[in-house]
Amino acid sequence: MGESMSKINEFNEFRTKMNELILSKKNQGINRFFALDTRVYEQGALVPKIKELLGLVASMVLRCNDCITYHILECYKQGVTEQEFLEAFNVALIVGGSIVIPHLRVAMEILEECINSNLSN
């Protein structure tokens, strides 16, 4: 397993560990927000694939690399193709402007890691 997969593993391990710690504190507001965040990506009028792409674009425009990583992994699991990713990246660039470029680099790195590691989707 190369350096690229270790970034995905590191992200997933840290996210899981910290989410478990946060949720174990049983703060009603935080727990409700986490539940809402999970439910919003479920099947509805929009399919989960589209919802994840929307989350990805928003994350790029808001410049949150952790969110970008999360949504790329979720999009990849939903079967988003490389061309669909590139079009979503382009939407983020148009909406967010050139300040999104450093986050586009992160997005491309994570996408390449998914593709090169044969991460199952």
N, C-alpha and C positions, 0 to 999 in steps of 0.2 A: 504494500500500500504506500503510495507516494505522498509527497508533501501536500498535494492538492486534496486528497481524500482526508488527510488529517485535519484540515481546516473545517471541513464539513462535520467530521466526528467531534472536533473540539467545540464547535458551535452547538451541536445537538446535545452533547454531554453537559455543557454549561447551562444551556437553556432548561433542560430537564431538571438538573440539580436545583437551580435557583427557583424555578416555578414550583417545585415541590416544597421548598423552604417557605416561599411567599404564601402559598396556599395553606400550609400547615399552621400559620398564624391565625387563621380563621377570621380574618377581617371581612365583615359582611360586604362592604362596598367593593373591596378589591376582588373578592371571590365572585361577586355578581358581574363585575366588569370582565373578568377572565372568562366566565361562562358565556356572556354576551359575545365576546370576541370569537369564541369557538363556534357559536351557533350561527353567526352572521354568514359564515362561509358554507353552510349546509345548502342542500337543494332547495330552491324556491322558484320564483319566476325566472331567475337567472340560474344557470347550472354552476356548480362549484368551480369549474375550470375558468369561466368568465369572471366570477367573483375574485378568484385568486389573481388573475391578470389585472383586475382593477386595483387590488391591494398592492400588487407589484408596482404599478405605475404611480400610485399615490406615495408609496414608500420611496421611490426614486425621486419624485418631486420634493418630498419632505426631507430627503437626504439622510435616511436612516439605514445604515449598512446592515444592521442586524435584521431589520424588517425586510430589506431586499433579499438577504440570504434566505430567510424563512419563506418568503413568498416564491422565490425561485425553486426551492425544494418542493413546496406544495404544488406549484404549477407543473413541475417536472413529473410529479406523481400523478397529476391529472392528465398527463399526456400532451402537454403543450409542446409543439414542435419548435425547432430552432427558428424557423421563419416567423412563427407567431411571437416568439420571444423578441426577435429583432424588431418586429412591428410595434410591440408594446414598448420596447426601449425607445423607439423613435417618437412615440406619443409622449413619453416622459420628457424627452429632450425638447420637443416643441413646446410643451406646457411649461416646463421648468427652466428652459434656457441653458446656456453654457455651464452654469454652475452645477448642473447635473452630470457633466462629463466625468468627474472623478468617481461618481457613484455608478456610472455606466461601466467604468473599468472594473469595479468590484463585481457588478452584476455579470459581466462577461467572464470574469475569473471563476465565479461560482458555477455558472452555466457550463463552462468548459470542464470543470471538475465533475459535474454530474454526467456529462456525455462521456468523458474519458474513463470514468470509473465504472461505467455500465451500471450506475445506480438504477435499481429497478423502478420503473414507472408504471 
